[in-house]
Amino acid sequence: MDGSGETVMDLAVRNFSLNESSNITAGFGGPPRHYRDQQAVYYFIHAYVLPIIVFSGLMGNSLSSYAFLEKGLRNISSSVYVQAVLISDTGVLISLLFVWLEVLGYRFNHMPNLCQFLVYWGYICTFLSVWLVVCITVENYVTICHPARIRSMCTVRRATMVTTSLAFFAMVAYLVSFFTTTVQVYKVGGRNIPMCLPSPELRDIASMVAYIDTFITLLIPLILITLMLVAISLAICRSIQNKRKRSALKSSKSKMKMSTIPQVRVAKMLGVLSATFLLLNAPSHITRLYLSFRPSASSSVTFREAFVQLALQFLYYSNFSVKFLLFFICSRNFRKSFSRYCKPACLTTSEKYSTVNCETTEIDNIPNGVEIKDRKSEED
C-alpha cells in the first residue's frame, strides 16, 4: 500500500465528503486504538464494498445498454435518455474505480494531468446522470399527465437533441475545473505524497464552482423530480377513481388502445427509475447540506456522523449500478429484449422470478383526456 494506512484512510474519507475533510479528521479524535478501529472500518468499506458496486454496475450497465439496442426498444424516445444515462453512470463508476485503486495503493488519480481530467470527467458524468433522469421524468410526466402531447413531444429526434445539448453544455461549463485543480506534494513520514487538490491560488473559484455544481446537480433536479412524481401520483389516483365509474367494456377498449403507444408501455419502468433515483440520492445530499451549512459552533464532524454520511454516500453510489436490476424487474419488454441475447436458461430464470413484476399492474393511469380524444375519433 502506498503510504501509511493512516494517510490512505484520510484520502478515502475525503472522497465521500470533499467539503468537510478537515472536520471529519478532527472528529476522529480519541484513543489511538479507537482511531485504528475507525480506520479499519473505512478501509473495509472502500476496499471490499466499493468494488462490488463498481464491477456489478459496469456489467449491468453494459448488458442494459446492449438490450436497449434491440429494435423493440431502440425506436422509443425514452430509450435515448436511458442509453445516455447508462453511459454517464458508467463514467461515474470508472471514476469510483480510481478511488478503489487509490485505497489499494495505486494512486493514479493523483498523477498530473490525469488528476485534472478525472475531476473534469466526474463533473460531466455526474451532471449528465442527474439531468438525464430529469428528462426521463419529464417524458414520463408528459405520458401520464398530458398524453395528448406524447406523439409531438416524445420523439427520438427531440430526445437526441436534448441529450446532445446537455452533453455540450457540461463539457463547456466544467472546463474551468482544469484550471482550478492541481497536484500538490506533501511530505508525510519522510516521503513526498502527491495530492490532487484545488489550486491554492484559485481556491475561491474552485469553491464557487463546487457550490454552483451542488445547486444545479442537487437542489434543482431533486425539486423538479419530486414535483413531477407528485403530479404523476395524483394523476394515477384520479385515473383509478375514474376507472371505477366506467364500464368494464369501455375501460378494456381504452386500455388496449393506449397500450399500443410505445411510451405508455415503458411508463411504469421510467417511473420506478425516477423514484429510485430520488430515494438513493436525497438522503446523502440532504445530510451533506446539513453538515456543510450548520452553525460553525457545531461544525466538527463526529465519527458517528462521518460513518452515517459514508453509508449514505455508498447508497448514492449504488444508484449508478442498480439500473439493470430495475429494468429487469419492472419491464417485460426489457426482459424479452434481454432474453434474445442470452441463452435459453436465462429466459427460464427470468420467467421463474417474474412474479415480482412492476408491470403486473395494468397501465390504466392515463387521464381522461386521451380517452375522450379516442372516443371522438371513433365517433368521427
Secondary structure, DSSP 4 states (H G I P E B T S, - for coil): --S-HHHHHHHHHHHH-GGGHHHHHHHT-S-HHHHHHHHHHHHHIIIIIHHHHHHHHHHHHHHHHHHTTSHHHHTSHHHHHHHHHHHHHHHHHHHHHHHHHHHTT--GGGSTTHHHHHHHHHHHHHHHHHHHHHHHHHHHHHHHH-GGGHHHHS-HHHHHHHHHHHHHHHHHHGGGHHHHEEEEEEEETTEEEEEEEE-GGGHHHHHHHHHHHHIIIIIHHHHHHHHHHHHHHHHHHHHHHHHHHS-HHHHHHHHHHHTTSHHHHTHHHHHHHHHHHHHHHHHHHHHHHHHHHS-GGG-PPPHHHHHHHHHHHHHHHHTTT-HHHHHHHH-HHHHHHHHTTS-HHHHHHHHHTTTS-GGGS-S----HHHHHHHHHHHH-
